[in-house]
Amino acid sequence: MKENYYTKSLNAHKLFAVYQTRHARVKQYLVEITFVKRHLYGTGRIVELGTGYARIMKALALTCASITSIDISADNYVKNLERNT
């Protein structure tokens, strides 16, 4: 696969490093995930586009019936499998 912006600049390893920081926007993002979780009742279906290393997917997995995740980066796909299987 031809290397693209997402593979080069937004790959799973870089995304993981960003979300390990204490940056204010990251904290807000986590609050948003909590908000979504409170409004899922175990029967909903989620499609996550641009999954990255599956941070959102993992956080929401137990609160919905199914999740489908899609990402253009092969590196993100591999990182996702490593972290979640």
C-alpha positions in Angstrom: 0.0 0.0 0.0 1.3 3.5 -0.9 2.2 5.4 2.2 -0.3 8.2 2.9 -0.6 11.0 5.4 -2.4 8.8 7.9 0.2 6.1 7.7 3.0 8.6 8.1 1.7 11.2 10.5 -1.2 9.7 12.3 -0.1 6.2 12.8 -1.1 4.2 15.9 2.3 4.6 17.6 2.1 8.4 17.4 -1.6 8.5 18.4 -0.9 6.3 21.4 1.9 8.7 22.5 -0.5 11.7 22.2 -3.2 10.1 24.4 -0.7 9.3 27.1 -0.2 13.0 27.7 -2.2 15.2 30.1 -3.1 17.8 27.5 -6.4 19.6 28.2 -7.9 18.6 24.8 -7.1 14.9 25.5 -8.9 15.3 28.9 -12.0 16.8 27.1 -11.9 14.0 24.6 -12.1 11.5 27.5 -15.1 13.4 28.9 -16.8 13.1 25.5 -16.3 9.4 25.5 -17.9 9.2 28.9 -20.9 11.2 27.7 -21.4 8.8 24.8 -21.1 5.8 27.1 -23.9 7.1 29.3 -26.2 7.3 26.3 -25.7 3.8 25.0 -27.9 1.0 26.4 -26.3 -2.2 25.2 -28.4 -2.4 22.0 -26.8 0.2 19.8 -24.4 -0.3 16.9 -21.4 1.9 16.4 -19.3 2.5 13.3 -16.0 4.2 14.1 -14.2 5.8 11.1 -10.5 6.4 11.5 -10.1 4.0 14.4 -6.4 4.6 15.1 -5.4 2.1 17.7 -9.0 1.6 18.8 -9.1 3.8 21.9 -12.7 4.7 21.4 -13.7 1.2 20.3 -12.3 -0.4 23.4 -13.9 2.2 25.7 -17.4 1.7 24.1 -17.3 -2.1 23.5 -19.2 -3.1 26.6 -21.9 -0.5 26.1 -23.2 -1.5 22.7 -24.3 -4.5 20.7 -21.6 -4.2 18.0 -18.8 -2.0 16.8 -17.4 -1.9 13.3 -14.1 0.0 13.0 -12.4 1.2 9.8 -8.9 2.7 9.4 -6.8 3.4 6.3 -3.5 2.8 8.0 -2.2 -0.8 8.0 0.0 0.2 11.0 -3.1 1.2 12.9 -4.8 -2.1 12.1 -1.8 -4.1 13.4 -1.6 -2.0 16.6 -5.3 -2.4 17.1 -4.9 -6.2 16.9 -1.9 -6.2 19.2 -3.7 -4.2 21.9 -7.2 -5.8 21.7 -6.7 -9.5 21.1 
